[in-house]
Every structure is written in C-alpha cells, then in structure tokens.
Amino acid sequence: EYRRPINNDYQRIIINNTYQPALIPYLFWTQTDPGSFHQKFTGDRPQDGLLPGFSSFALGEKTYFGSIHQPDKLSWLRENLTSADLYLAFQLHEAPGDWNWEKEPPEGLKILKTVYDPWNEPLVYWITKDE
C-alpha cells in the first residue's frame, strides 16, 4: 500500500523534507524508474518561489520537497493546500506536541493515512484539504 503509485491521484505532492531527506525514500516508495528520475532531477537545493511560503526543490512539475517558512504551519496548510494536493506532514514539525491528528484532525484538513513509529506514536500524516 505504501509503495502504490500516487502520482496520478494528485495535482501536487508536497513533502516535508526537514525531518529527514525524503528524496531517496520517495523514489523507492513510488518505484520511480531511474531513467525518468534522471530526466526530471535538476538538483536538491531548496529555493524560494516554487510554492508560496515554502522553500523547496522540485522533482518534475508536481512533486516538491521542502519546508514551510512561517511559524504557524497549520495556517499555511489551510491556506495553501487544495483537495487535489497530498502533503506529507511530520509530528512535531506541522503537528505540534503530542496532538494526534488522526484522532483529532485540524479543522479544514483531512487525514488520509497516519504512519506510526516503532513506539506506536504518530510520525507522518498524509493530508489534504477537507473541502
């Protein structure tokens, strides 16, 4: 289920890249063809302006790896995501403290999947805009 291709399901895939570098796991998870990767890859240095308020690098035209600039990350998610976007958020980066978004989702966001760490604590949330 984790490795199922998702590129056709969403207009944009936005991945928090501050917890750990996410490019290599993403390539494995999506089973990206190496030839296709080499055609799309232009570098992994974050830059401003690809998405508003989000420092990132892009892989192709719809996948972004980076971080939200503003302190209130929840506001950024509510203001910038659409229901056609998939965002991979991390506990303690977007979800503050021990707030479990699977049990109590933030207003305006839809939790599609929660990945738990070995101690059964939320680690990653797959989210989209709840419209």
Secondary structure, DSSP 8 states (H G I E B T S, - for coil): -TTS--TTT-SEEEEE-SSS--HHHHHHHTT--HHHHHHHB-----EEEEETTEEEEEETTTEEEEEE-SS-HHHHHHHH--TTEEEEEEBTTTB-TT--TTTS--TTEEEEEEEE-TTS-EEEEEEEE--
